[in-house]
Amino acid sequence: MINLKINGIPVAVEEGTTILDAAKKANIIIPTLCYNPDLPAWASCGICVIRVEGSPKLIRACTTPVDKGLEGKNIITHDSEIIAMRRTVLELILSNHPNDCLQCPRNANCELQTLAAEFGIRESPYRKVVNEIPIDDSNPAIVLCPEKCIRCGRCVKVCQDVQNVWALEFIGRGFKGKIASAADTPLGESPCIKCGQCSAHCPVGAIYERDDTVKVWNALHNPDLHSVVQIAPAVRVALAEEFGLDPGVLITKKIYAALRRLGFKTVFDTNFSADLTIMEEGSELVKRLTEKGSVLPLITSCCPAWVDYLEKYYVDMIPHFSTAKSPQQMLGAMIKAYWADKAQVAPEKVYSVSVMPCTAKKWETHRNNDMKSAGKFLKKDTGYDVDISITSRELARMIKQAGIDILALDDEEADSPLGPYTGAGTIFGVTGGVLEAAVRSAYFLVTKKELPDVNFKPARGLDGVKEGEVDFGNGTKIRIAVAHQMGNIAAVLDTIRAAKAAGKEPPYHFMEVMACRGGCIAGGGQPYGATDEIRIKRTNGIYLDDEKSQYRCSHQNPCIDQVYKEFLGEPGGHKAHELLHTKYEERELYIK
């Protein structure tokens, strides 16, 4: 431990702690712009300058570690010189930044705007020179607005170092420097997997999700359409943040009520189709475990960014992929192929909307023709199974536009039969949740007994790669792996590849992958500002929803039984494969 003072306040921290973190222990906030706790600090912006008392040298708090040389020293984080320096840095950034805050998607939620207000910057002493670079809207999920880029480098760091995708990079130098897609190609032609972590980490409005709310409003106000909506597991523990509540607060039933106030005629829950996914994927796992010569491990396919990544970077692993569609797409198919007939609504008149924590879901709705499975099944044009997907942030904007006081609404229930869900369905929203839910039901399908303890702890937590084992009895032990955050995936897949090449038994039988750290609770479309502290709170909300559920295993859901008896037949059957399963194909890294 090193003992020092910060603005005269005694602080003891471990050697190697940054001055930025040491200041937090003294309840002192040092302003930052390029820094983000998810990313390695690299002192790009210079806002966090501080100095050691008695030294004229200004140093950067985000990258300066506390060492023995600071023992007993006093760190000055705020004085007239430092404040003037920070103001100058902000004024220089603003001199190269557009003044269209009212039209910016980050207005009132912009880190640069907040700092400018805190420093009372009303006018700039420097001539305004803005690089006029056109908006890149070639990507189906993410929009790039380069002229608003402040070159903090967060998007590059998260894309390269965290996600290992390398779709973004620095182009040029000096005043003409900018952030752009790799090789300065349009973002839609780059290796981008649409995970949206670049937009989630951007401090300004330089990268943001494609806004589809106008299309949804038009559908809601079209008397010829029957608008149906579904909400993903992770939305229920994050949306409240947009209305002033803490992360992890569950407002599921108020969301149902708000969606009806917006004009949706029918409200379903993606948690139901998460249960449906488990019935299909769990059956697929049991089949692969029991049939000789089956390809193992079985790897989950619920995350569209991960699907895109695999189709680009690991084509040889496609046989390992579960053919089960994601819960979003399963529910979209069931709404138009099953529910519409049951409700006596013409399926071609159904406008199906999903609310997701994920920007990649926008791309998934049109991923291939398998996303039109209801129309193929019914032999008529019903469009895509899910017509459009919006993020949690977009839903929050719609609720505010409609003047709805969501927190004051009475609780309402989702519509049946595609609404009721189990705890297994809701834990899809966190890393390890899909695998844990599958284990709960796979154990039952194999042993015909309920798992004694459904809380499968090895799948939980924020470790990048988690491993465990499930004892199915009779000497049958299933080895599992969970990986989240794309940068952690390659090492695990390479281990599987190596075992396969050597003719050895696979290291795992079942593996879950999610592209975003923490899983969907920190997806690219969730409220801004996710940190591990916030991820943990959202995760706790998901597990609370699981614990208070009447049923905690997907095979126990009475509505799941109903749809199989009335319509689908059996898990993995012909009709289920026609509507609920898909295929994969190689995709080029760069679209020509």
Secondary structure, 3 states (H helix, E strand, C coil): CEEEEECCEEEEECCCCEHHHHHHHCCCCCCCCCCCCCCCCCCCCCCCEEEECCCCCCEECCCCECCHHHCCCEEECCCHHHHHHHHHHHHHHHCCCCCCHHHCCCCCCCHHHHHHHHCCCCCCCCCCCCCCCCCECCCCCEEECHHHCCCCCHHHHHHHHHCCCCCEEEECCHHHCEEEEHHHCCHHHCCCCCCCHHHHHCCCCCEEECCCHHHHHHHHCCCCCEEEEEECHHHHHCHHHHHCCCCCCCCHHHHHHHHHHHCCCEEEEHHHHHHHHHHHHHHHHHHHHHCCCCCCCEECCCCHHHHHHHHHHCHHHHHHECCECCHHHHHHHHHHHHHHHHCCCCHHHEEEEEEECCCHHHHHCCCCHHHHHHHHHHCCCCCCCCCEEEEHHHHHHHHHHCCCCHHHCCCCCCCCCCCCCCHHHHHHHCCCHHHHHHHHHHHHHHHCCCCCCCCCHHHCCCCCEEEEEEECCCCCEEEEEEEECHHHHHHHHHHHHHHHHCCCCCCCCEEEEECCCCCHHHCCCCCCCCCHHHHHHHHHHHHHHHHCCCCCCHHHCHHHHHHHHHHHCCCCCHHHHHHHECCCCCCCCCCC
